[in-house]
Amino acid sequence: MEQEKDNFWLYIGAVIVATVIGVFLLKSREMESVPTDAYNETRAQVEKQMQKSK
C-alpha cells in the first residue's frame, strides 16, 4: 500500500513535468513558424498604433 502511494505522486509529478515540457516545445515550434521579419514588422505597426492612440 505504501509503495502504491509513492508511485501515485511519482506519476502526478511525471504528468506535470511532461505537460510543462510539451507546452514549451509547442510554443517554440509556434514561434519558429512565424518569420522573424514579419513578426518584427507587425510589432512595429502595433507600437505605432499604440503611440497614436495616446
C-alpha positions as a Python dict, from the first residue, in 0.01 Angstrom:
ca = {
    (1, 'M'): (0, 0, 0),
    (2, 'E'): (279, 245, 90),
    (3, 'Q'): (460, 169, -237),
    (4, 'E'): (141, 243, -437),
    (5, 'K'): (104, 579, -264),
    (6, 'D'): (463, 672, -352),
    (7, 'N'): (405, 575, -713),
    (8, 'F'): (91, 790, -728),
    (9, 'W'): (286, 1108, -656),
    (10, 'L'): (559, 995, -893),
    (11, 'Y'): (302, 964, -1172),
    (12, 'I'): (147, 1300, -1089),
    (13, 'G'): (491, 1463, -1096),
    (14, 'A'): (572, 1297, -1429),
    (15, 'V'): (246, 1421, -1581),
    (16, 'I'): (316, 1777, -1464),
    (17, 'V'): (672, 1772, -1598),
    (18, 'A'): (558, 1624, -1931),
    (19, 'T'): (290, 1893, -1963),
    (20, 'V'): (536, 2175, -1897),
    (21, 'I'): (786, 2034, -2148),
    (22, 'G'): (509, 1987, -2405),
    (23, 'V'): (393, 2345, -2367),
    (24, 'F'): (745, 2480, -2413),
    (25, 'L'): (803, 2261, -2720),
    (26, 'L'): (478, 2367, -2882),
    (27, 'K'): (543, 2733, -2802),
    (28, 'S'): (892, 2725, -2953),
    (29, 'R'): (761, 2547, -3263),
    (30, 'E'): (487, 2808, -3299),
    (31, 'M'): (737, 3093, -3279),
    (32, 'E'): (964, 2925, -3537),
    (33, 'S'): (679, 2910, -3788),
    (34, 'V'): (638, 3290, -3773),
    (35, 'P'): (901, 3462, -3988),
    (36, 'T'): (1109, 3692, -3771),
    (37, 'D'): (1087, 3984, -4015),
    (38, 'A'): (708, 3962, -4031),
    (39, 'Y'): (686, 3939, -3653),
    (40, 'N'): (906, 4245, -3605),
    (41, 'E'): (713, 4441, -3869),
    (42, 'T'): (381, 4359, -3707),
    (43, 'R'): (515, 4451, -3364),
    (44, 'A'): (639, 4785, -3501),
    (45, 'Q'): (296, 4858, -3652),
    (46, 'V'): (125, 4776, -3324),
    (47, 'E'): (363, 5006, -3135),
    (48, 'K'): (293, 5290, -3382),
    (49, 'Q'): (-82, 5247, -3335),
    (50, 'M'): (-38, 5245, -2957),
    (51, 'Q'): (160, 5571, -2976),
    (52, 'K'): (-108, 5733, -3197),
    (53, 'S'): (-385, 5635, -2956),
    (54, 'K'): (-213, 5800, -2658),
}
